[in-house]
Amino acid sequence: MSATFPQPIILIGSDGMLGTAWRAVLDQMQVPYQCPTLAEFDLTDEESINRTITDEVQLVINCAAYTAVDKAEELEELATTINGEGVGKLAERCHDVEAKLVHYSTDYVFPGNADSPYLPTAERNPCNAYGRSKAVGEVLIEQSGCSYLTLRTSWLYAPWASNFVITIAKLAAERDELQVVNDQFGRPTSAQHLAQTSADMIYAGASGTYHVTDGGQCSWFDFATEIARLTDAKCTIKPCDSSQFPRPAVRPAYSVLDLTSTEKLVGQMTHWKENLSAVIAQLRKKETLPHE
């Protein structure tokens, strides 16, 4: 397999939730890759980008981003410097050395007021500062002229790092009752599923913008309820409205991403309940889940 995968490869953001999943995929494929450290690579520094993305590089996988959604409301300039302008500089460098750029974006580039899944071609109209910063990055990639694969995703989780699944699993073990919003709908995404599907799409020669998530859709309440069930928590999960938990950044009420073009290329996406079950099993094996 490795003979047909573009090489050399640079994996940016390799210590994050998605980057960790990507490392496992590349290791399993026995494909060599380089992971610049935070000290070695700065997405806001053009010299750093040029030094890292050398002429022989064929594939750049960018898992780095500013992801503090609520803080971005106060620090939008910083978020845009990283997620927007920095990504644009990275894309320009990829164009210069003729490397393909694989980049990740978000459901938050959409307003979240639709009543059917958002197509990859839907108009961008972000609902918050984080979404605006990611939208800038998307546009600059498109304008750079580089060969790119932008993959929008949503509700990312994994058996490592900080994410909704681990948080709910811990809280459900500690409390008798939890309230979780029932008026925001989307698609959860296993980081492992996202990394593997990304690799499949690279093999398939995909370029342009696609959506990759788990299959199915749910509310955060539905998601939390299934987490509690799979972890055998005694906690009662109760639905509530978003208005009961106001946050600095607006969250989309409906940000389900359309998967049709992705599934035509690489097959049906595994349902979120199946991927979640696999992640919970890994947490049990690692003894990460709380014990009663």
Backbone as CSV, one residue per row, in Angstrom:
resi,resn,N_x,N_y,N_z,CA_x,CA_y,CA_z,C_x,C_y,C_z
1,MET,0.815,-1.212,0.000,0.000,0.000,0.000,0.851,1.266,0.000
2,SER,1.946,1.247,0.771,2.728,2.463,0.949,3.324,2.977,-0.354
3,ALA,3.476,2.080,-1.358,4.085,2.487,-2.622,3.235,3.509,-3.365
4,THR,1.928,3.523,-3.115,1.037,4.435,-3.828,0.631,5.635,-2.980
5,PHE,1.126,5.702,-1.741,0.785,6.824,-0.866,1.837,7.911,-1.057
6,PRO,1.409,9.171,-1.275,2.387,10.239,-1.528,3.406,10.348,-0.391
7,GLN,4.671,10.411,-0.732,5.739,10.539,0.252,6.834,11.433,-0.323
8,PRO,7.617,12.130,0.519,7.578,12.190,1.977,6.328,12.912,2.516
9,ILE,6.021,12.621,3.789,4.832,13.152,4.454,5.238,13.995,5.658
10,ILE,4.601,15.142,5.800,4.727,15.961,7.007,3.375,15.946,7.711
11,LEU,3.368,15.546,8.990,2.149,15.534,9.800,2.244,16.651,10.828
12,ILE,1.411,17.665,10.670,1.411,18.824,11.565,0.322,18.645,12.622
13,GLY,0.660,18.955,13.874,-0.298,18.776,14.960,-0.413,17.325,15.375
14,SER,0.703,16.623,15.373,0.696,15.168,15.585,0.373,14.754,17.014
15,ASP,0.438,15.686,17.970,0.150,15.341,19.365,-1.304,15.589,19.754
16,GLY,-2.093,16.155,18.855,-3.494,16.437,19.157,-4.377,15.215,19.006
17,MET,-5.673,15.409,19.193,-6.615,14.290,19.142,-6.600,13.602,17.783
18,LEU,-6.679,14.379,16.714,-6.678,13.800,15.377,-5.275,13.382,14.948
19,GLY,-4.271,14.180,15.294,-2.897,13.842,14.940,-2.457,12.513,15.529
20,THR,-2.885,12.240,16.761,-2.575,10.958,17.402,-3.184,9.804,16.613
21,ALA,-4.416,9.992,16.157,-5.079,8.963,15.346,-4.357,8.775,14.016
22,TRP,-3.908,9.866,13.432,-3.184,9.791,12.160,-1.871,9.032,12.324
23,ARG,-1.167,9.258,13.425,0.091,8.543,13.657,-0.142,7.042,13.664
24,ALA,-1.222,6.619,14.322,-1.543,5.191,14.386,-1.842,4.627,12.996
25,VAL,-2.572,5.397,12.186,-2.902,4.948,10.826,-1.632,4.808,9.983
26,LEU,-0.769,5.804,10.037,0.460,5.769,9.243,1.404,4.667,9.718
27,ASP,1.461,4.463,11.038,2.293,3.382,11.579,1.790,2.023,11.093
28,GLN,0.470,1.848,11.118,-0.112,0.578,10.660,0.171,0.351,9.178
29,MET,0.154,1.422,8.416,0.431,1.332,6.977,1.924,1.178,6.691
30,GLN,2.733,1.371,7.745,4.200,1.325,7.611,4.697,2.362,6.604
31,VAL,4.079,3.531,6.697,4.466,4.662,5.854,5.297,5.630,6.702
32,PRO,6.501,5.982,6.285,7.310,6.925,7.057,6.739,8.341,6.982
33,TYR,6.919,9.090,8.048,6.420,10.468,8.093,7.230,11.253,9.105
34,GLN,7.166,12.575,8.994,7.849,13.456,9.932,6.818,14.269,10.701
35,CYS,7.075,14.450,11.988,6.175,15.222,12.858,6.949,16.381,13.480
36,PRO,6.891,17.560,12.899,7.567,18.695,13.526,6.940,19.022,14.876
37,THR,7.772,19.327,15.858,7.277,19.669,17.190,6.806,21.121,17.214
38,LEU,6.159,21.495,18.310,5.714,22.884,18.465,6.896,23.837,18.430
39,ALA,8.031,23.386,18.953,9.230,24.227,18.954,9.797,24.384,17.547
40,GLU,9.553,23.392,16.691,10.117,23.398,15.343,9.214,24.058,14.309
41,PHE,7.915,24.069,14.592,6.969,24.528,13.565,5.952,25.492,14.150
42,ASP,5.795,26.624,13.501,4.839,27.651,13.929,3.996,28.047,12.719
43,LEU,2.708,27.751,12.792,1.804,28.010,11.670,1.652,29.498,11.374
44,THR,2.057,30.346,12.323,1.951,31.789,12.107,3.249,32.392,11.568
45,ASP,4.267,31.558,11.396,5.588,32.035,10.982,5.937,31.471,9.605
46,GLU,5.970,32.347,8.608,6.211,31.899,7.233,7.571,31.223,7.078
47,GLU,8.584,31.742,7.773,9.915,31.127,7.692,9.890,29.707,8.243
48,SER,9.173,29.518,9.333,9.040,28.187,9.936,8.348,27.231,8.973
49,ILE,7.298,27.709,8.316,6.570,26.888,7.337,7.490,26.491,6.186
50,ASN,8.217,27.460,5.644,9.096,27.195,4.502,10.240,26.254,4.869
51,ARG,10.716,26.378,6.098,11.811,25.519,6.567,11.345,24.069,6.727
52,THR,10.091,23.891,7.133,9.548,22.550,7.391,9.071,21.874,6.116
53,ILE,8.367,22.632,5.274,7.823,22.069,4.029,8.866,22.260,2.929
54,THR,9.771,21.299,2.837,10.878,21.382,1.882,10.438,20.922,0.491
55,ASP,11.307,21.126,-0.481,10.956,20.878,-1.884,10.526,19.446,-2.169
56,GLU,11.081,18.483,-1.421,10.782,17.078,-1.729,9.481,16.574,-1.103
57,VAL,8.881,17.355,-0.201,7.640,16.927,0.466,6.516,16.764,-0.559
58,GLN,5.782,15.651,-0.459,4.683,15.368,-1.382,3.302,15.515,-0.746
59,LEU,3.241,15.329,0.584,1.945,15.359,1.274,2.087,16.044,2.621
60,VAL,1.234,17.025,2.880,1.181,17.715,4.170,-0.192,17.470,4.778
61,ILE,-0.211,16.876,5.964,-1.464,16.616,6.676,-1.518,17.583,7.846
62,ASN,-2.438,18.529,7.791,-2.510,19.566,8.824,-3.614,19.280,9.835
63,CYS,-3.212,18.830,11.020,-4.163,18.593,12.115,-4.081,19.691,13.167
64,ALA,-3.289,20.718,12.909,-3.117,21.805,13.873,-4.202,22.859,13.691
65,ALA,-4.668,23.414,14.798,-5.695,24.464,14.740,-5.845,25.114,16.104
66,TYR,-6.383,26.316,16.096,-6.864,26.953,17.328,-8.294,26.472,17.510
67,THR,-8.567,25.738,18.603,-9.874,25.081,18.750,-10.667,25.517,19.985
68,ALA,-10.209,26.554,20.686,-10.939,27.027,21.868,-12.120,27.880,21.405
69,VAL,-13.255,27.223,21.194,-14.406,27.867,20.548,-14.898,29.082,21.323
70,ASP,-15.061,28.966,22.626,-15.568,30.093,23.410,-14.534,31.214,23.542
71,LYS,-13.273,30.856,23.773,-12.220,31.874,23.891,-12.039,32.655,22.596
72,ALA,-12.349,32.013,21.483,-12.201,32.682,20.183,-13.090,33.910,20.069
73,GLU,-14.169,33.966,20.842,-15.039,35.144,20.813,-14.284,36.389,21.271
74,GLU,-13.357,36.214,22.210,-12.538,37.326,22.693,-11.222,37.428,21.929
75,LEU,-10.764,36.292,21.405,-9.454,36.238,20.745,-9.594,35.875,19.268
76,GLU,-10.544,36.526,18.598,-10.798,36.180,17.199,-9.594,36.481,16.311
77,GLU,-8.875,37.541,16.620,-7.699,37.874,15.808,-6.663,36.755,15.883
78,LEU,-6.434,36.228,17.085,-5.493,35.122,17.254,-5.983,33.877,16.523
79,ALA,-7.270,33.558,16.700,-7.841,32.383,16.033,-7.697,32.495,14.518
80,THR,-7.928,33.693,13.990,-7.845,33.898,12.542,-6.400,33.865,12.054
81,THR,-5.485,34.352,12.880,-4.063,34.286,12.525,-3.623,32.840,12.329
82,ILE,-4.114,31.953,13.195,-3.730,30.536,13.118,-4.574,29.789,12.091
83,ASN,-5.896,29.831,12.285,-6.806,29.026,11.451,-7.015,29.592,10.052
84,GLY,-6.780,30.878,9.914,-7.001,31.534,8.628,-5.708,31.838,7.902
85,GLU,-5.025,32.902,8.349,-3.832,33.369,7.641,-2.708,32.337,7.655
86,GLY,-2.514,31.663,8.789,-1.462,30.648,8.874,-1.703,29.504,7.911
87,VAL,-2.951,29.070,7.841,-3.317,28.000,6.905,-3.114,28.465,5.465
88,GLY,-3.422,29.734,5.207,-3.202,30.283,3.873,-1.732,30.246,3.472
89,LYS,-0.844,30.602,4.418,0.601,30.550,4.147,1.049,29.110,3.897
90,LEU,0.483,28.188,4.664,0.814,26.772,4.484,0.393,26.297,3.093
91,ALA,-0.793,26.708,2.674,-1.294,26.329,1.348,-0.414,26.904,0.240
92,GLU,0.015,28.151,0.406,0.890,28.769,-0.595,2.210,28.016,-0.709
93,ARG,2.743,27.583,0.437,3.994,26.823,0.419,3.789,25.466,-0.260
94,CYS,2.662,24.833,0.012,2.359,23.560,-0.648,2.274,23.745,-2.165
95,HIS,1.691,24.854,-2.574,1.626,25.160,-4.011,3.025,25.323,-4.595
96,ASP,3.893,26.031,-3.862,5.246,26.304,-4.354,6.060,25.028,-4.547
97,VAL,5.894,24.057,-3.625,6.702,22.823,-3.702,5.929,21.675,-4.344
98,GLU,4.697,21.958,-4.792,3.828,20.971,-5.448,3.491,19.794,-4.526
99,ALA,3.224,20.116,-3.260,2.776,19.104,-2.293,1.263,19.188,-2.149
100,LYS,0.634,18.058,-1.860,-0.806,18.061,-1.605,-1.049,18.406,-0.143
101,LEU,-2.053,19.230,0.116,-2.414,19.621,1.475,-3.723,18.964,1.876
102,VAL,-3.682,18.217,2.973,-4.906,17.683,3.579,-5.176,18.517,4.824
103,HIS,-6.339,19.140,4.861,-6.657,20.099,5.921,-8.042,19.792,6.486
104,TYR,-8.245,20.135,7.757,-9.516,19.835,8.424,-10.250,21.113,8.800
105,SER,-11.543,21.113,8.526,-12.382,22.250,8.882,-13.589,21.750,9.682
106,THR,-14.602,22.554,9.776,-15.630,22.347,10.796,-17.037,22.633,10.294
107,ASP,-18.003,22.017,10.950,-19.413,22.317,10.690,-19.753,23.756,11.074
108,TYR,-18.905,24.382,11.884,-19.185,25.743,12.346,-19.008,26.799,11.256
109,VAL,-18.573,26.403,10.066,-18.533,27.381,8.960,-19.939,27.633,8.419
110,PHE,-20.911,26.871,8.904,-22.312,27.039,8.495,-23.117,27.678,9.630
111,PRO,-24.243,28.325,9.304,-25.019,29.022,10.334,-25.746,28.098,11.300
112,GLY,-26.030,26.872,10.866,-26.678,25.921,11.770,-28.175,26.081,11.874
113,ASN,-28.802,26.643,10.844,-30.256,26.828,10.873,-30.946,26.073,9.741
114,ALA,-30.278,25.061,9.189,-30.851,24.292,8.079,-31.828,23.240,8.597
115,ASP,-32.552,22.613,7.680,-33.437,21.510,8.060,-33.093,20.240,7.283
116,SER,-31.954,20.276,6.579,-31.431,19.088,5.905,-29.908,19.202,5.901
117,PRO,-29.187,18.091,5.754,-27.725,18.120,5.867,-27.057,19.111,4.911
118,TYR,-26.010,19.766,5.416,-25.259,20.743,4.626,-24.379,20.032,3.606
119,LEU,-24.518,20.409,2.338,-23.660,19.892,1.280,-22.281,20.550,1.361
120,PRO,-21.238,19.888,0.857,-19.915,20.524,0.829,-19.911,21.846,0.064
121,THR,-20.831,21.988,-0.885,-20.908,23.204,-1.706,-21.791,24.295,-1.102
122,ALA,-22.382,24.032,0.063,-23.265,25.024,0.693,-22.482,26.295,1.019
123,GLU,-23.192,27.417,1.004,-22.544,28.699,1.269,-22.055,28.771,2.708
124,ARG,-20.832,29.253,2.875,-20.286,29.459,4.220,-20.932,30.693,4.844
125,ASN,-21.375,30.553,6.064,-21.941,31.679,6.811,-21.803,31.349,8.294
126,PRO,-20.586,31.495,8.844,-20.290,30.994,10.190,-21.146,31.621,11.280
127,CYS,-21.387,30.824,12.317,-22.251,31.270,13.412,-21.453,31.826,14.588
128,ASN,-20.116,31.736,14.545,-19.313,32.237,15.662,-17.894,32.565,15.180
129,ALA,-17.083,33.109,16.080,-15.733,33.562,15.715,-14.848,32.403,15.265
130,TYR,-14.935,31.289,15.963,-14.155,30.112,15.573,-14.501,29.695,14.145
131,GLY,-15.791,29.639,13.848,-16.230,29.286,12.502,-15.724,30.267,11.460
132,ARG,-15.730,31.557,11.809,-15.225,32.570,10.868,-13.734,32.352,10.594
133,SER,-12.979,32.034,11.640,-11.538,31.826,11.459,-11.266,30.620,10.567
134,LYS,-12.050,29.565,10.733,-11.873,28.363,9.904,-12.317,28.624,8.459
135,ALA,-13.351,29.432,8.295,-13.819,29.775,6.946,-12.751,30.549,6.181
136,VAL,-12.047,31.442,6.869,-10.956,32.181,6.227,-9.900,31.204,5.713
137,GLY,-9.563,30.211,6.530,-8.592,29.203,6.106,-9.044,28.453,4.867
138,GLU,-10.317,28.070,4.839,-10.861,27.364,3.669,-10.702,28.206,2.399
139,VAL,-11.077,29.466,2.496,-11.027,30.355,1.327,-9.589,30.532,0.840
140,LEU,-8.666,30.733,1.777,-7.273,30.953,1.388,-6.654,29.706,0.760
141,ILE,-7.050,28.533,1.221,-6.590,27.293,0.576,-7.073,27.259,-0.871
142,GLU,-8.350,27.559,-1.062,-8.935,27.528,-2.408,-8.263,28.541,-3.334
143,GLN,-7.870,29.677,-2.770,-7.253,30.732,-3.578,-5.770,30.488,-3.850
144,SER,-5.157,29.585,-3.095,-3.704,29.379,-3.184,-3.267,28.683,-4.466
145,GLY,-4.180,27.923,-5.064,-3.823,27.154,-6.251,-3.165,25.826,-5.954
146,CYS,-3.042,25.469,-4.669,-2.404,24.195,-4.327,-3.373,23.032,-4.539
147,SER,-2.824,21.836,-4.628,-3.643,20.626,-4.637,-4.074,20.382,-3.196
148,TYR,-5.381,20.313,-2.948,-5.829,20.222,-1.553,-7.002,19.264,-1.393
149,LEU,-7.129,18.795,-0.163,-8.290,18.025,0.267,-8.714,18.596,1.608
150,THR,-9.786,19.381,1.608,-10.330,19.949,2.840,-11.461,19.053,3.321
151,LEU,-11.341,18.575,4.548,-12.337,17.673,5.121,-13.009,18.345,6.308
152,ARG,-14.281,18.672,6.149,-15.038,19.227,7.271,-15.534,18.079,8.151
153,THR,-15.496,18.305,9.452,-15.944,17.279,10.380,-16.663,17.942,11.548
154,SER,-17.106,17.143,12.520,-17.875,17.696,13.641,-17.821,16.766,14.849
155,TRP,-17.963,17.328,16.025,-18.132,16.589,17.282,-17.062,15.507,17.451
156,LEU,-15.801,15.906,17.343,-14.689,14.951,17.357,-14.480,14.349,18.747
157,TYR,-14.216,13.046,18.778,-13.941,12.352,20.044,-12.934,11.238,19.815
158,ALA,-12.320,10.771,20.894,-11.304,9.720,20.813,-11.105,9.136,22.208
159,PRO,-10.401,8.004,22.306,-10.106,7.444,23.628,-8.903,8.123,24.286
160,TRP,-8.575,9.325,23.861,-7.490,10.109,24.452,-7.842,11.585,24.318
161,ALA,-7.030,12.425,24.933,-7.209,13.884,24.911,-8.494,14.281,25.637
162,SER,-8.830,15.552,25.569,-10.034,16.068,26.225,-11.149,16.152,25.195
163,ASN,-12.262,15.473,25.458,-13.382,15.501,24.523,-14.673,15.117,25.237
164,PHE,-15.785,15.275,24.559,-17.113,15.088,25.145,-17.294,13.686,25.713
165,VAL,-16.810,12.674,25.019,-17.016,11.291,25.465,-16.339,11.043,26.804
166,ILE,-15.081,11.432,26.918,-14.352,11.211,28.171,-14.945,12.051,29.296
167,THR,-15.322,13.293,28.990,-15.922,14.165,30.008,-17.230,13.591,30.537
168,ILE,-18.124,13.183,29.641,-19.420,12.642,30.064,-19.235,11.325,30.810
169,ALA,-18.324,10.481,30.350,-18.078,9.201,31.030,-17.648,9.434,32.476
170,LYS,-16.785,10.414,32.693,-16.315,10.709,34.051,-17.416,11.324,34.905
171,LEU,-18.136,12.295,34.340,-19.204,12.953,35.098,-20.334,11.987,35.431
172,ALA,-20.666,11.118,34.488,-21.753,10.158,34.709,-21.401,9.164,35.807
173,ALA,-20.117,8.907,35.996,-19.681,8.000,37.064,-19.679,8.692,38.426
174,GLU,-19.594,10.022,38.411,-19.475,10.777,39.660,-20.801,11.337,40.164
175,ARG,-21.753,11.554,39.257,-22.990,12.254,39.626,-24.223,11.373,39.458
176,ASP,-25.272,11.764,40.154,-26.542,11.040,40.032,-27.344,11.521,38.829
177,GLU,-27.094,12.774,38.436,-27.900,13.359,37.360,-27.060,14.345,36.553
178,LEU,-27.286,14.359,35.245,-26.637,15.315,34.353,-27.673,15.899,33.412
179,GLN,-27.553,17.187,33.127,-28.395,17.818,32.118,-27.557,18.073,30.867
180,VAL,-28.094,17.675,29.720,-27.382,17.838,28.453,-28.360,18.385,27.412
181,VAL,-27.878,19.309,26.594,-28.774,19.986,25.650,-29.350,19.021,24.614
182,ASN,-30.618,19.239,24.330,-31.355,18.365,23.411,-31.856,19.121,22.184
183,ASP,-31.321,20.338,21.966,-31.790,21.139,20.831,-30.648,21.524,19.886
184,GLN,-29.556,20.769,19.939,-28.452,20.925,18.990,-28.190,19.561,18.360
185,PHE,-28.238,19.512,17.025,-28.126,18.232,16.315,-26.935,18.241,15.353
186,GLY,-26.225,17.132,15.326,-25.071,17.010,14.438,-24.649,15.562,14.300
187,ARG,-23.427,15.376,13.841,-22.877,14.026,13.679,-21.595,13.900,14.504
188,PRO,-21.548,12.980,15.477,-20.288,12.706,16.168,-19.263,12.138,15.184
189,THR,-17.983,12.279,15.523,-16.921,11.755,14.658,-15.792,11.173,15.493
190,SER,-15.564,9.894,15.339,-14.401,9.250,15.950,-13.141,9.719,15.228
191,ALA,-12.148,10.194,15.989,-10.894,10.641,15.377,-10.218,9.502,14.621
192,GLN,-10.352,8.289,15.132,-9.760,7.131,14.457,-10.443,6.875,13.113
193,HIS,-11.769,6.977,13.110,-12.530,6.830,11.863,-12.156,7.937,10.876
194,LEU,-12.007,9.158,11.376,-11.675,10.296,10.516,-10.294,10.125,9.882
195,ALA,-9.318,9.709,10.672,-7.969,9.525,10.136,-7.936,8.410,9.090
196,GLN,-8.580,7.279,9.393,-8.573,6.162,8.450,-9.322,6.518,7.164
197,THR,-10.457,7.189,7.306,-11.221,7.593,6.123,-10.438,8.609,5.298
198,SER,-9.723,9.499,5.980,-8.870,10.463,5.271,-7.834,9.735,4.422
199,ALA,-7.200,8.717,5.008,-6.199,7.934,4.272,-6.833,7.248,3.065
200,ASP,-8.027,6.695,3.268,-8.737,6.040,2.160,-9.017,7.030,1.031
201,MET,-9.357,8.260,1.407,-9.669,9.276,0.401,-8.421,9.732,-0.348
202,ILE,-7.300,9.784,0.357,-6.040,10.123,-0.310,-5.700,9.052,-1.342
203,TYR,-5.846,7.787,-0.948,-5.619,6.680,-1.886,-6.544,6.783,-3.098
204,ALA,-7.783,7.217,-2.845,-8.775,7.313,-3.927,-8.538,8.523,-4.829
205,GLY,-7.567,9.360,-4.455,-7.237,10.519,-5.278,-8.180,11.694,-5.098
206,ALA,-8.878,11.748,-3.964,-9.846,12.822,-3.728,-9.157,14.180,-3.640
207,SER,-9.822,15.194,-4.165,-9.368,16.568,-3.997,-10.590,17.471,-3.941
208,GLY,-10.415,18.651,-3.351,-11.549,19.544,-3.148,-12.043,19.455,-1.719
209,THR,-13.317,19.732,-1.509,-13.896,19.764,-0.166,-14.917,18.649,0.008
210,TYR,-14.762,17.895,1.091,-15.666,16.797,1.428,-16.023,16.878,2.910
211,HIS,-17.013,16.100,3.291,-17.395,15.971,4.694,-17.096,14.561,5.175
212,VAL,-16.496,14.443,6.361,-16.240,13.132,6.967,-16.659,13.168,8.429
213,THR,-17.625,12.340,8.770,-18.078,12.168,10.149,-18.443,10.698,10.315
214,ASP,-18.876,10.331,11.523,-19.529,9.034,11.686,-20.872,9.083,10.968
215,GLY,-21.448,7.917,10.706,-22.788,7.869,10.138,-23.845,8.154,11.198
216,GLY,-25.050,8.439,10.753,-26.135,8.746,11.685,-26.040,10.171,12.196
217,GLN,-27.034,10.582,12.960,-27.036,11.906,13.569,-27.741,11.830,14.908
218,CYS,-27.530,12.839,15.749,-28.123,12.811,17.090,-28.025,14.194,17.718
219,SER,-28.625,14.331,18.882,-28.443,15.526,19.703,-27.335,15.227,20.716
220,TRP,-26.837,16.258,21.372,-25.844,16.037,22.426,-26.445,15.178,23.540
221,PHE,-27.727,15.356,23.800,-28.412,14.531,24.804,-28.395,13.059,24.397
222,ASP,-28.717,12.784,23.133,-28.682,11.399,22.642,-27.279,10.809,22.789
223,PHE,-26.298,11.609,22.442,-24.896,11.175,22.504,-24.511,10.838,23.947
224,ALA,-24.852,11.744,24.867,-24.528,11.534,26.282,-25.248,10.317,26.849
225,THR,-26.499,10.134,26.453,-27.281,8.988,26.931,-26.623,7.673,26.524
226,GLU,-26.126,7.618,25.296,-25.468,6.395,24.816,-24.124,6.179,25.516
227,ILE,-23.411,7.258,25.798,-22.149,7.141,26.546,-22.414,6.555,27.929
228,ALA,-23.434,7.086,28.607,-23.782,6.585,29.941,-24.190,5.115,29.888
229,ARG,-24.944,4.746,28.867,-25.384,3.347,28.734,-24.193,2.415,28.526
230,LEU,-23.294,2.801,27.648,-22.145,1.948,27.328,-21.158,1.828,28.485
231,THR,-21.150,2.828,29.361,-20.230,2.790,30.504,-20.906,2.272,31.770
232,ASP,-22.161,1.815,31.623,-22.918,1.254,32.756,-23.071,2.245,33.903
233,ALA,-23.164,3.529,33.561,-23.312,4.556,34.592,-24.725,4.538,35.167
234,LYS,-24.824,4.780,36.456,-26.133,4.829,37.124,-26.778,6.206,36.980
235,CYS,-26.025,7.142,36.450,-26.459,8.532,36.319,-27.671,8.664,35.392
236,THR,-28.594,9.541,35.765,-29.735,9.869,34.908,-29.370,11.068,34.030
237,ILE,-29.481,10.894,32.728,-29.207,11.992,31.794,-30.533,12.649,31.432
238,LYS,-30.645,13.952,31.700,-31.893,14.672,31.440,-31.699,15.702,30.325
239,PRO,-32.684,15.819,29.429,-32.575,16.807,28.345,-32.865,18.216,28.838
240,CYS,-32.238,19.201,28.208,-32.517,20.602,28.525,-32.296,21.442,27.273
241,ASP,-32.706,22.710,27.341,-32.522,23.636,26.222,-31.168,24.337,26.325
242,SER,-30.650,24.757,25.190,-29.383,25.494,25.168,-29.458,26.766,26.003
243,SER,-30.650,27.345,26.097,-30.826,28.585,26.858,-30.497,28.409,28.336
244,GLN,-30.534,27.168,28.819,-30.220,26.900,30.220,-28.716,26.885,30.476
245,PHE,-27.927,26.787,29.403,-26.472,26.778,29.530,-25.856,27.761,28.535
246,PRO,-26.059,29.070,28.764,-25.517,30.063,27.828,-23.991,30.020,27.795
247,ARG,-23.422,30.139,26.585,-21.976,30.117,26.411,-21.574,31.292,25.533
248,PRO,-20.325,31.752,25.649,-19.898,32.920,24.860,-20.110,32.753,23.360
249,ALA,-19.817,31.565,22.832,-19.954,31.320,21.390,-21.275,30.627,21.085
250,VAL,-21.986,31.152,20.099,-23.226,30.513,19.641,-22.897,29.152,19.048
251,ARG,-23.695,28.139,19.393,-23.565,26.818,18.783,-24.677,26.626,17.766
252,PRO,-24.376,25.945,16.653,-25.415,25.719,15.643,-26.490,24.769,16.155
253,ALA,-27.740,25.083,15.862,-28.839,24.202,16.270,-28.869,22.931,15.430
254,TYR,-28.495,23.065,14.167,-28.494,21.912,13.255,-27.290,22.043,12.328
255,SER,-26.301,21.186,12.530,-25.089,21.271,11.700,-24.714,19.898,11.141
256,VAL,-25.727,19.120,10.781,-25.492,17.802,10.187,-24.845,17.991,8.813
257,LEU,-23.732,17.326,8.586,-22.991,17.444,7.328,-23.387,16.328,6.368
258,ASP,-23.637,16.683,5.117,-24.017,15.695,4.107,-22.800,14.853,3.712
259,LEU,-22.976,13.542,3.708,-21.875,12.607,3.465,-21.932,11.940,2.093
260,THR,-22.888,12.322,1.261,-23.140,11.612,0.005,-21.897,11.487,-0.869
261,SER,-21.198,12.590,-1.103,-20.039,12.551,-2.004,-18.909,11.711,-1.418
262,THR,-18.746,11.765,-0.107,-17.712,10.963,0.555,-18.029,9.479,0.453
263,GLU,-19.292,9.129,0.709,-19.681,7.717,0.696,-19.641,7.131,-0.715
264,LYS,-19.865,7.954,-1.725,-19.725,7.477,-3.109,-18.275,7.100,-3.408
265,LEU,-17.372,7.780,-2.758,-15.941,7.586,-3.020,-15.349,6.426,-2.221
266,VAL,-15.695,6.336,-0.926,-15.020,5.353,-0.055,-15.981,4.443,0.707
267,GLY,-17.266,4.514,0.408,-18.214,3.626,1.072,-18.897,4.272,2.263
268,GLN,-19.876,3.575,2.801,-20.722,4.112,3.862,-19.938,4.362,5.146
269,MET,-20.229,5.473,5.789,-19.605,5.804,7.061,-20.192,4.937,8.180
270,THR,-19.328,4.429,9.038,-19.772,3.614,10.167,-20.624,4.460,11.107
271,HIS,-21.735,3.901,11.602,-22.654,4.635,12.478,-21.946,5.073,13.761
272,TRP,-22.338,6.220,14.261,-21.680,6.769,15.446,-21.797,5.851,16.656
273,LYS,-22.892,5.118,16.776,-23.031,4.219,17.929,-21.992,3.105,17.887
274,GLU,-21.694,2.625,16.693,-20.684,1.565,16.546,-19.284,2.101,16.844
275,ASN,-18.967,3.269,16.304,-17.655,3.863,16.576,-17.509,4.242,18.042
276,LEU,-18.574,4.750,18.640,-18.544,5.096,20.060,-18.298,3.856,20.910
277,SER,-18.974,2.771,20.588,-18.792,1.522,21.328,-17.337,1.064,21.278
278,ALA,-16.706,1.211,20.113,-15.298,0.821,19.965,-14.390,1.695,20.828
279,VAL,-14.697,2.987,20.891,-13.895,3.903,21.704,-14.072,3.600,23.191
280,ILE,-15.295,3.342,23.621,-15.540,2.986,25.025,-14.790,1.706,25.382
281,ALA,-14.771,0.744,24.474,-14.034,-0.510,24.707,-12.543,-0.232,24.891
282,GLN,-12.005,0.696,24.112,-10.589,1.060,24.259,-10.334,1.752,25.589
283,LEU,-11.272,2.584,26.021,-11.134,3.248,27.317,-11.152,2.230,28.449
284,ARG,-11.995,1.222,28.333,-12.037,0.158,29.343,-10.700,-0.587,29.380
285,LYS,-10.175,-0.884,28.205,-8.915,-1.625,28.113,-7.768,-0.828,28.730
286,LYS,-7.802,0.483,28.523,-6.772,1.367,29.081,-7.022,1.672,30.554
287,GLU,-8.172,1.217,31.059,-8.604,1.497,32.438,-8.695,2.999,32.679
288,THR,-9.138,3.703,31.640,-9.329,5.153,31.735,-10.670,5.497,32.362
289,LEU,-11.651,4.609,32.180,-12.979,4.879,32.722,-12.962,4.800,34.240
290,PRO,-13.737,5.665,34.911,-13.809,5.632,36.371,-14.407,4.316,36.860
291,HIS,-13.943,3.870,38.034,-14.496,2.668,38.655,-15.386,3.079,39.816
292,GLU,-16.454,2.331,40.007,-17.334,2.637,41.138,-16.695,2.141,42.433
